[in-house]
């Protein structure tokens, strides 16, 4: 049967880079951020229900979801956040189930889940892979490659689980403190091991 792998890592750790390479090697990728965007696309049930709940003010002029606006509404109000999650989570779950059912019987399914550690989701996967990098490296990538201010980058890192919390749930660690070439070598070895585990 399919092998379910949870992939996580802090912001700017290189998680997307790893999931891209695993998908290129043949993994079926289920990207929770992508699903979260998909279920609020214009014309869908998710966006209609969000507008019902929070008002037209959460739409941009083009009728797409204004994430900043919605974020500012739910950010400091756990009850509103719970109402938003009650709309989106079942839709994300249903879409994820569809993608899993469509995957080949012997697939390696990689779930890219940024908040896997934060949400205690490790038991959902046969194997948890953590992409690890020092905070200074995360900061460097976020500021120089993504144009984030250092203050913003530090704030976002501080809002997530610590490296130690993530490493505590890891079955396997990808050390992304080096070059992209070193990363590629580790992903190749991981992929070979995943194919072994699957059979
Ligand atoms: P987020 O949680 O924000 O999605 P992420 O963990 O998915 O972050 P990536 O987008 O994979 O992070 O990487 C952040 C940036 O750093 C990207 O521009 C990526 O190409 C670059 N990067 C990742 N690993 C390395 C590396 N080893 N050397 C140089 N650049 C890297």
Boltz pocket constraint, residues with backbone or C-beta under 6 A from the ligand:
constraints:
  - pocket:
      binder: B
      contacts: [[A, 9], [A, 10], [A, 11], [A, 12], [A, 13], [A, 14], [A, 15], [A, 16], [A, 17], [A, 18], [A, 114], [A, 141], [A, 145], [A, 146], [A, 176], [A, 177], [A, 178], [A, 179], [A, 180], [A, 181], [A, 183]]
      max_distance: 6.0
